[in-house]
Amino acid sequence: MEEIITLCGDNCLYCPRYLAKSEKELEDTAKLWYKVGWRDHIVSNEEIACGGCSSHKQCTYKLVDCIKNNKVEKCNQCKEYPCDKIISMLDRSKQYRIRCMEICTDEEYQILLKAFFEKAENLKK
């Protein structure tokens, strides 16, 4: 199976936001994002739906503008990789992973693990 790896190393093919097609799947994803602390409230289906990584999207790691400024498609293509932003992102990701291990069901955690917590490995590809 071909992978879709984002600029920061997430794997879209496991991401609940990317995979959600029905209203219920979007609602469940919004609830999960709230549960793990990625949103401060349960957002609308329109807000949680994946729009891809682009300049209009708010990137919590501030990487979308960075790759545009450095004229690369992914962070690992940048001459400054790994930069402070990447190191900070990977550190934050480790903290999110620990939190998800503590509060998620095993099924939820396995989905999030494959989607978001293998960034460093995915950026090597």
N, C-alpha and C positions, 0 to 999 in steps of 0.2 A: 504494500500500500504506500502510495506517495504521501509524503508529509507536507504540511503547510506550516512552516516555522515563521513566527513573526520577527520583527526587527530586534526584539529583546529576548527571543528564545522560547516564547510560548509555542505550544503545539495546538493549532486550531482544530485539528481533527479529533481532539478529546475535549475541547472547551464546550461547556454547556451553553454558553452564549452563542457560539458559532453554530452549534448543532440544533439549537431550539428552533422548531418550525411551527409548533402550535401555540396558541394562547396559554394553555396550561403549562407547557414546557418553559415558556418565557416567565410565567408567574413563579414557577418552582425555582428557576434560576435567580430571579430577583430576591426571593426568600433566602436562598442559599448565600447570596452575596451579602445580604444583611446579617445573616447568622454568623458568618465568619468575619464580619467587620469591614467589608470592602465598600459598603454603603452605610450611611447613618439612618436610613429608613428604607422601607421596601419601595423601590422605584417602579415606575410604569413599565409596561411591556415595551413601549416605544423606546424608552431610555435604556433598557437592558439589552435590547436586540443588538446583535453585532453589526457594526457598520464598517468594520475593518480598521486598520491603523492608518490614519490620515491626519492631515493638518487641522481638520476641524474637530478632531477627537481630543479630549483631555487625557494626556498620558501622565499618570502619577509619577513616572520616572523622568519626565521631561525629555524623552528621547525622540519623539516625532520630529520636532524642530531641529534637534541635534543632527539627525541623519541627513536632513535636507541641507543644513548648513555645511556639513562635511561631504555632501554629494555622494552618499553611499545608500544602498538599499537596506542593509542590516548593520547592526553595531559591530559585528565581527569583521566587517570589511574596512573599518575605519583605521587609519594609521595610528590613532591614539588608543585603540582597543588593547587591553581593558583600561578604561579611564575611571575617574572617580565616580561618575554617574553609574557605570556598570557595577563597580564594586559595591556601591551603596544599594543598587537594585538587588544584587545577589544577597546582600546581608538582610535587606528587608524581606526578600523572598523566603529566606531561611526562617525568619521570625513568623511569617504567615504560615509556613509549613508546620511549625511547632503548634501554633494556635489551632490549625485545622485538624491536626492529629488529636488534639485534646477535645474538640467540640463536635467534630463531624462523625457521622456514621462511617463504617469501614467503606461502604460503597461510595459515599460522597468523597471521602478522602482519596480513594484510588482514582477517581475521575479527576480531582484537582491535582493530584500528584503528576499524572501523565500530561495534563494540560499546562500546568504552571510551575511545577517544582523541579523540572529537569532542564531549566534554562541554560545553565553552564554547559551541560552536555550537548544541548541542541545548538548552542552558538558555535560549537566546534565543527559542526557539519558543514 
